Amino acid sequence: MNLYELSIHKAHGLLKNKDISSQELTRAVLDRIEAVDPKIGAFITVTEKTAMADAERADRMILDGNISPLTGIPLAVKDLICTMGVPTTCGSKILGGFVPPYDATVIEKLKAQGAVVVGKTNMDEFGMGSSTENSAIKSTRNPWNPAHIPGGSSGGSAAAVSADMCMAALGSDTGGSIRQPASHCGIVGIKPTYGRVSRFGLVAFASSLDQIGPMTKNVADAAVLLNAVSGYDKRDSTSVPKDVPDYTTFLSEDLKGMTIGVPREYFETEGLDPEVSGAVKDAIRVLEKSGAECVEVSLPHSEFVVAVYYIIAPSEASSNLARYDGVKYGFRDKENREYMEMYRNTRSKGFGSEVQRRIILGTYALSAGYYDAYYGKASQVRTLIMRDFTEAFKQCDVIVAPVAPTPAFKIGENVNDPLTMYLSDIFTLSANLAGIPGMSLPCGFSSTGLPIGLQLMGSHFNEKAILKVAYNFEKQTAFNKKKPEIY
């Protein structure tokens, strides 16, 4: 096996036994990026010099006996998580030249363990998109078929993990942006409970929905990375002061006594691809054979999820993105004579069409005379959606559903059809609105060879339940062992 193909667990074992060094491992990953990324376009910035320096530091830590599960492990980071001294673009022209003077909390945690960051990954601009085609930098391609999208907005992170250009990566999930690209690229992705992982240093899209999470090659690695980044942070007002369990202790293959909920509404959704539905139903049968009881549950307000999300998220985005004015940092249009002209031109040229669309939608929904009818009403329905999950989890431990209604579509196929793009997140939006944890893991392939993902959702702070079910399913199947062939 090539070193870049290793999982976190296998690499950790070799590093601990001193069979390899972090410098050797990091060099292999950087060489892999150089060879493969021109075909995939997963990275915006590759930090070769600092990565090798961090690898050397990790080797010294290992020699001193100071080794943790992530010491010396090469990781990638989505380019909306602040990294001190490394450009953070959010996939946008408006943040051109911005270099953060501080690290996000999750980066501090990774560095404390001796992890090695090899680069920043491509994304839809400010996380607004489902295909990574909305990046102002470039489009990322799916390693399984470069003619298809990798998903979004964390498409760069998903593609990097899938193509073995890192051991694992961090993404962010506002409405499915970890789970959907994980599904399309055949990897594991977790959106933790809102408040489980600090958002300090995460460039905000929609503050009540955003959450950082791991994207990995297998479930065990996801548990390790989730351990590393979870925990209370006083610098984040939405962080929850709740003890973090060791998630690796819940990786059990025994599902006896667990109840799996199957939401009726999700499988009655118009546009659900028969191959996706079939793969998910096959996965449910695997879980039943493993000892779990499956019951039908109802999430009656599911039909309103897309409408609610696309009022709340753009409203919060219009507020968060008001700070990009061409004055403090990033891009500034200089071809103007007075302040308001500079402000208008900077935002018009600095933001892409999708970001401008959502700012306009959000500003309208928050405007005088429309706030109660749109944002206020959406917030009320959001509460009903949260109650649906509360009632459902009285009947089951974990809810099983598709991740996306179809396998990855072709690049350019839906780029001019915003409504179709929005509907591609129909099964993932509700977890963000409810604040519950959700994850994706491979459960099959389409007839054209593209990955299909299985979504697991748990009650608040019950990541342990979805990890347990996911680990069992992974052990019963071999979907995560198949690798894309990149020519």
Secondary structure, DSSP 8 states (H G I E B T S, - for coil): --GGG--HHHHHHHHHTTSS-HHHHHHHHHHHHHHHHHHH--EEEE-HHHHHHHHHHHHHHHHTT---TTTT-EEEEETTB-BTTB---TT-GGGTT---SS--HHHHHHHHTT-EEEEEE--SGGG--SSS-S-SS----BTTBTTB---SSSHHHHHHHHTTSSSEEEEE-SSSTTHHHHHHHT-EEEE--TTSB--TTB--SSTTT--EEEEESSHHHHHHHHHHHBS--TT-TT--------GGGG--S--TT-EEEEEHHHHT-TT--HHHHHHHHHHHHHHHHTT-EEEEE--TTGGGHHHHHHHHHHHHHHHHGGG-SSSSSS----S-SSHHHHHHHHHHHHS-HHHHHHHHHHHHHHSTTTTIIIIIHHHHHHHHHHHHHHHHTTT-SEEEEESSSSS--BTTSSTT-HHHHHHTTTTTHHHHHHT--EEEEEEEE-TTS-EEEEEEEESTT-HHHHHHHHHHHHHH--GGG------
